[in-house]
């Protein structure tokens, strides 16, 4: 049974469009100009989107403005627009796990994010993370 789960997980991972990296990044997000930004952390990020923790369930397909602070990077904070793809309550964390798809990412932002993801993979391969 365990091998079936691993095989299914591997297929899911390989089917993803973008390489993902598990990392905790500081993120602020806003779902409307009427609300103050919320601060939280990501736990999974790729060029196409990210997963983060939220205190409330966010509506599927709702627009979201995101600001990512990439640790140790001299580049300015990344400002991205996106859309909520899913939001599920995690009883162990007592928070919602929420998936965001990035929209309209320009080449400069994409390159900046890809450099960061590549650096994280390299540091993990070297045993530094």
Secondary structure by P-SEA (a helix, b strand, c coil): caaaaaaaaaaaaaaccbbbbbbbbbbbbbcccccccccccccccccccbbbbbcccccccbbbbbbbbcccccccbbbbbbbbccccccccccccbbbbbbccccaaaaaaaaaaaaaaaaaaaaccc
